[in-house]
Amino acid sequence: MARSKLRARDALSLGTLGLRTRKGRTAMAAIGIAIGVASLVALVGIINSGEADAQRDLLEQGIDVLELTPGTSFADEPELLPGAAAAIDTHMRDLVKVVASIRRVPATMRKTDLIPEVETGGIRLFAVEADDLDLLIPLRGGVAFGRFHDAATVQVPTVVLGSDTAEVLGFDELYANPPVHISGHEFAVIGVLRPFTISQGLTLNRAALIGFSVAEELYDADENPERIWVQADLDVIEQVRQLLPRQANPEAPGEVAVASLDLQAREIISENFESLLSLLVGVIIVVGAIGVGNIM
């Protein structure tokens, strides 16, 4: 018995039978599928926008900034080497965007010399060099009034105050206030910083910054950095974090602590948005399949 064959024209006619005989249902299914596709496009845009906003929030919190401090050691007190920041900037120039550091100054600051030196108000004194003048960039800082240090001011007795320091000393404007006293020497206040909001910069809110050459001459300040901040793009930040300890202290990289915000947060956000997108695509495919099956 010969096998019956269905001609292409007849197959097409049978395939569209449901479309031709159930016009109302066909129209509703078509509208549903169109709405589903449009919704998918809109949702993809919303998800991508939400992910971009989340990444932007993480950047504003300083997820691209690494902070180096002395770690722990059983042998002696660990410290960052004097040339650590310069070595990082030189050897990792292709990976990092900004490298800046501060050095602790063994001195106290008061508004007048009539206040006992022991009454510091919790203010810490740090020194910066000409290579550290981009300090405000990675820490998302800014100047409330006056100005930040430049290559000239770090060579003379001038000081920039943190926001809390200015409040403690009663500095509400710049030029109406006298010089401050730092362990027996007068310093002109040239600027006050806005409050730092990212965790890496909070130390500087109740601090004051002077030039390192002045700190070294007047107070015998140590050349070893107290902290080093390194800013890098997010796509290389993990690689930079792995390399930094050996650059900061080649002989004892384990004595260098590298702190950062949790980089896994960025990966978790991306994975969550991708999972949500996959789920929505699956739902829309199922809805479309039901619509098509409804008119078969």
N, C-alpha and C positions, 0 to 999 in steps of 0.2 A: 504493500500500500504506500503510495507516494506521500511524502511529508508535505503538509500544507505550508505555504510561504505567505507571509504578510508583506504586501508591497509598502514601500516607503510612504506613499501618499495615504494609504489606509492607516498605517501606524501613526502618522501625524494627525489624521482625523480622529482616531481613537484617543490619542494623547490629549487632545484639546476638547474632548467631549464634555468634560466637567466644566471647562471654562465657558463653553457655548451654551450649555443647558442650565448652569447655575450662575447666572450673571450677577445677581445680587451678592451671593456668597463670594464670588470671584473678586468683585469690586472691594468688598470689605477686607478680604485677605490681602489684596494689593495695597490698600490703604494702611493696613496694619504693618505689613512688611516695610513700606516706605517710612512710616513713623519709627519703626524699629531701627532702620538704617540711620535716619536723621538723629535719633536719640543716641545711637552709638557714636556718631561723629561728634555730637555735642559733649557727650560724657568723656570721650578721649581728650577733647580740648580742656574740659574742666579738670580732669585728673592731671594732665601735664602742667596746667597752670598751678594747681595745688602743690604738686611736687616741686615746681620751681620756687614757689613761695616758701615752702618748708626749707629748701636748701638755702634760700636767701636769709631766713631767720637764723639758721645755724652759722652762716658766715658772720652775721652781725654779732653773734655770741662768741666769735673768735675760734671757730673750729679749725681754721687754717693757721693758727698760731701755736707754736711749740715753745715751752718755757724750760730752760735749762737752769738747774741749781745744783750745788754740791750734794752728792748722795751720801751714802754711809760707808764707813770703813772701820775695821777692827784695829788697823795698825796706827792710824793717825787721823787728824781732822781733815777730811777731803776738801778740796777746793778746785775751782775752775782755773785753768792756767791763764796767765796774763794775755797771751795772744790767741785765746780760744775763739773770740768773735771774729777776729781778722782771718784766722785759719778757715773758719766756716765760710766766710764771705768769699775767700779766694778759691778754695778747693771745691765749693759746691755752688758756684755762681750760676751754673746752668739749671740748678734745681730750686734755689731759694730766691725770694723776691726782696726781702728786707731782713737785715741782721742788726740788732741794736742791743746794748748792754748798759748796766749801771754798776757802780762800785760803791761800797759802803764807806762813809766818811766818819771817822772817830771824833765827832764834835757834836755840840748841842746848839740849837737855835732858840733864841728868845726875842721878844719884841723890843726889850730894852735890857741894858746891862744891870739894871736894878733887880731883876728877877733872878733868883738863885739858879745855878746851872742844873741842879737836880730836878727842877720843875720843867720838864721837857714837853709836857702836854701830849706825850706819845708820838711826837713828831720824829721821823727818821730822816737822816740826811744822806743823800746819794750824789755821786758825781757822774758826769757824762763827758765823753770826748767828742771831738769834731765828727768822728765816724758814727756817732750815735744820734745824730740830729734828726733821723727819720723815726725816732722812737715812737712818736704819736701815731704813725701810720698803722703798724700792726695792732696796737692797743686801742685803736678807734678813739683816740683822744683828740682834744682840741683846746684852744685857748679861750677862756672866758673874757679876759681883757688883758691888755698889754701884748706881749709876744713871747715866743719860745726862744730858747738859746739858738745862737748861730755861731759861725766860726770865730767871730770876734768876741762875743760875750763869754764864751767858755774860757777865755784867757784872762779875764778880769773878775774882781769880786762882785758878781751879780748872781741873783738867785731867782728861780721860778718856783712858785708855791703850788702844791696840790690843793684841791678844793677844800678839803677838811682842814688843812693847815691854815689856809687863808681865814677860815671861819674861826679857828682857835685864836689866831692872832688879831682878829677883828679887822681884817682887810676887806672892805666892801667896795673900794675903788683904788686905783693904782697910785695916782700922783698926789693924793692927799695924805699919804702915809710916809713916815720917816724910814730910814734904812733899818734892817733887822740886825741883830747881833748874833754872830756865830762864833762861840768860844773865843771871845776877845777881839773879834774883827767885825767891822761894819760891812754889810753887803746891801747893794741896791736891789730892790725888788723890781724886776722888769716884766713880770707876767704872772697870771694866775690861771691854772688849768681848769677846764670843765671836769665834772666828776667822771671818773672811769666807771663803766658799767660791766665790762667783761671781766671774768674772774682773774685773768692774767694781769690786769692793770690795777686791781683794787689796792695793792700795796702802795701805789703812788698817790692815792687820795690824801693820806695823812703823811706826806713826805715833802721834801724840798730838794731841788736839783741845782747843783753848782758845777762849774767846770772842773775837770779832773786835774789839770795843771795847777790850778789855784789850790785845790784840796791837797795835792801832793806837797806843794810848797809850804802851805800854812799848817797842815795837820798831819803830814806824813801819811797820807791815805794809801792804802794797799792797792796795788795795780790789778790784783785778781778780781774778776767780776763777781758780783753778788748774784746777778741773774743775767741770762741772755735770752732774748726773744728772737725767734726765727719764724718768718712768715713764708708760706709756700702754697702753690696751687693744690687744690684738693686731690687731683689725680696723681700727685707725687708725694703727698704729705706723709704717707706711711713709709715710703722709701727713705725720705729725709729723716724721719724719726729713728729709723734703724741705723743710719749713718752718723748721726750727730754725736753720740758719746765718744766714738773713736776720734772724731775731728776735734772735740773739745779737750780730750785728755787721752792721747794715743797710748800712753804707757799704762793707764788704769781706766779704761772706759767704763768699767763697772762702778766707778765712784761718781759718775755723772747721772743725775736724775733728770729724765725728760718727761714733763707733764703736758697733757693736752686734754681737750674735751674728748669725750668718747667718740672716736671715729666710727664706731659701729652704728651710731645713731643715724648717720648718713646712709649706710647700707640698708639698715632696717627700713628707713623711709622709702627708699627706692623699691625694695622688695615688697613692701605693703602696697604701694601704688600699682606695681606690676601684677600682684595677685588680684587686686580689686579689678583691674582692667580685664584680666583673663576671665574672672567670674562674670563680669557684665557681658563680655563677648559670648560666653557660653549660654547665658540666659537668652540673649537676643537670637542666637542661632536656633535654640529650642523653640522659641516663640515663632520664628520664621518657618521652621519645619512643620509646626502644628498648623500654621496658616496654610501652607502649601498642601499638607495632607488633607485639610478640611475640604478642599475643592477637587480632590482626586476622585 
